[in-house]
Amino acid sequence: MSRTAIVTGAGGGIGRAIAEALAADEWAVIGFDRWFSGEHPHLNRMVEQDIADSVSFRTTLLGIVDKVAITGLVNCAGISMVGRFVDSSEDGWRKLVDINFIAPLTACQAVLPHMIENGEGGAIVNITSDSARIGAAGEAVYSGTKGGLAAFSKSLAQEIGRFGITVNCVSPGIVATPMSASNADVIAKLVRKVPMKRVGLPTDIAGAVAFLLNPQANYITGQILSVGGGLTMAG
């Protein structure tokens, strides 16, 4: 039986690693991002779209699920803004909320009715952050959006478990990505506290996501899996 997954943020960094891992696990992968550069042979389809535009994003998703049976959804796209909360702007808050929180909600609401109707079960993985669990100075609103996404995921898991659909979160710690590159000094300090003494790689996150989308994990739901080298030791 063929399996098809939608992955947002598939154009680079963690999202690309996730898409590659799923393709290697014989998933057909539909990737969303604002733009794609270079070659992406692991993707069956590339959709260039600003997911902050929830109306357009929903319309595109509905067009896909009307034609393709989706059994996997990975909400990976996200942005971060680093700085003191007192210096932040409401426009910045809204951008973080729209992309990090509203977009995953939109994707779940668009895909779920069709996933339920197909009757084949499925798996949803939302990418959160360990900063949602322990806080992160300079990323107060970002951490808030990820905390909201974690709470949403646990609640949704309770609603749809009876349909054989799981909802889990993968919670990265410090990961080397283009988004984190500008915070090299902060990352270097944090890595000294990581028990495994290294920064995480996108492939580390991808492996956890691929596991949670595997049928062998179909009795795991409502969980937050920290992938941070042991920095938080959060259960």
N, C-alpha and C positions, 0 to 999 in steps of 0.2 A: 504494500500500500504506500503510495507516494505521500510525502509530508511537505507542506508548504508553510513557511514562516515569514512574517513581516518583521523587519528590524529597522527601527528608526535610528538616525545618526550613523548610518552604515557607511558614510563616505570616508571616515578616517578614524584613527585612534582606536578606542575600545570598540566602537560599533563595527569597524571593519574587521577587527579580530574576531568578534562574535559571529559575523556573517561568514567569515572564512571557516570557523570551527563548525558551524552548522552545515555548510556546504560539504565539508569533509565527512560529516556524519550523514550524508545523503539527503539533506533537506534541500528543497527548492527554496531559494531565498529572494524575497522582494525587499529591496533596500530603499529607504527614504533618507534624503538629506537635502540641504539647501542647494548644494552642488556636489558634483563628483569630479575629481581630477584623476588623471591616469587611468590605468586599466583595472577593471573589476570583473575578471572572468568567473569569479565564484558567485556572482549575482545573476539570477535569472531575469531580473528586471530592476532597473534603476528609476526611481521617481524623484525628480528634483522639485522640492516644494518647501515653502516656509511653514512649518507646522504650527507656528504661532498664530497663523490665520486659521482658526478652528473651523470656520464654515467651509473653507476650501479643502482643508485637510479631511474633514468628515466626508465631503462629497467624493473625494478621490478614493478613500477607503471603502465607501459603500459600492463604488463602481468595481473595485477589486473583488470584494467578497461576493458580489452577485455572480461572478464568473469563476472564482477559484475557491476551493474549500481550504480555509485557513485553520490550521491546528496549532500554530505557534505564534506568539506575539512577544516581541522584546522591545520594551520602551527604553531606549538607551540615550536618545538625543538629550543634550542638556547644555546649559551654559553656567558660567560662574563669574561673579564680579567681586573682586577683592578690595576691601577698604573698610574704614570705620563706618558703622551703621549711622552714626549721627551726621556723617557727610554724604550719605546716599540720597538718592532721589526717588520719588514715587514712580516716575517713569521706569527707573531701573528695577524697582520692586516688581512692577507689573510685567516687565519683560521676563524676569526670572520665573514668576508664577505662571505666565502663559506657556513657556517652553518646558519648564521642569515639572509642572503639576497639571495644568489644564490639558496640555497635549496628550499625556498618557491617559487621562480620563476620557478624552475624546476618542482615542484609539480603542480603548476597551469598550466603550459604549457602542462604537460603530461595528466592531468585530464580533462581540459576544453573542448577539442574537443569532447570527449565522452559525457561529461555532456551536451553540446550543442546538440549533435546528438540525445541523448535520449529524448530531448524535454520536460523533466519534471521540468525544472528549477533547482535551487540548491542554495547553500550558501557556501561562502568561508569566513573564519575568520582567519585573521593573527594576531598573538600576537606580539604587539610592546612593547612600554615602555614609561612611562611618561618622562623618561630621554631624549627621542627624542624630546620632546616638550619644556622642560625647561633646558636641559643640565644636565650633571652630572660630576663633577670633578673626575678624575680618571677613567672615562669610556668614553673617547672621541670617540674612534673608535666604541665601542659597541653602543653608542647613535647614531652615524652616520649610522650604519647599520639599526637600528630600524627606524630612520627618513626616510631612503631610502625606507624601506618596507612600511611605511605609505603613502608616495607619490605614490609608485607603486600601492598600493591598491586603492587609489582614482582614479587614471588614468584607471586602469583595470575596475573598477566599471562603468566608463563611456562607455567603449568599449562593455561590455557584458550585460548591463542592459536590452537591448531589447530581450534577450533570457530568461528573467525571473530569471537570476542568480545574486545574491547579493554578494558584496564584502565589508567587514567591518573589522575594527581593534578593538581589545580589548587591552587597554593600561594599564597594571598594574602599580601600584605605588610600595610601599614597601611591599613585600610579603615574608612570612617565608617559605623558601624552602632550600633544601640542598645547592643550588648554592649560596644563600645569607648568609648562616650560618657563613662563614668566615669573614663577615663584621659586626659582632654583635655590635661593638662599634658605627660604623657609623649609623647603623639602629636605635639604641637606641636614638641617637641624633635627627634623623629625625622624629621618632615617636612622639616626644614632639611637633612637628609642625603640626601633623596631626589633623584636627578638631575632628575626631572620636576617637582619643587617643588610637589607637591600631594598630598593624601591620596587614597587610592583610593576609588572608588565601587562599590556593589554591582553596578552595570551593567558595570563593568570585569571583574569576576569572571564574571558571567553570560555575557559574550561569549566568554570562553575556554572555558567549559563547553559552550556551544552548538556551538562549533567542534569540540570533541572528540567530541561525540555525532553530528556530521554524517557521513554516509557518505563524504564527501571525506577524512575523517581516519581511515579504516578500516585504514590501514597504520601507524598510530602507536599504540604500546602500551608499557606499562612506563615511561612518562615522567612527570616532575614539571615542570609548567609554572609558573614563578614569575610572578605578576602583582603586582608591587610597585613599579612605577615605576623599576626599576633599582637599588633600595636594596641588594639582596644581590649582584646580578650573578652569581648562581649558575647553573652550567650543568646 
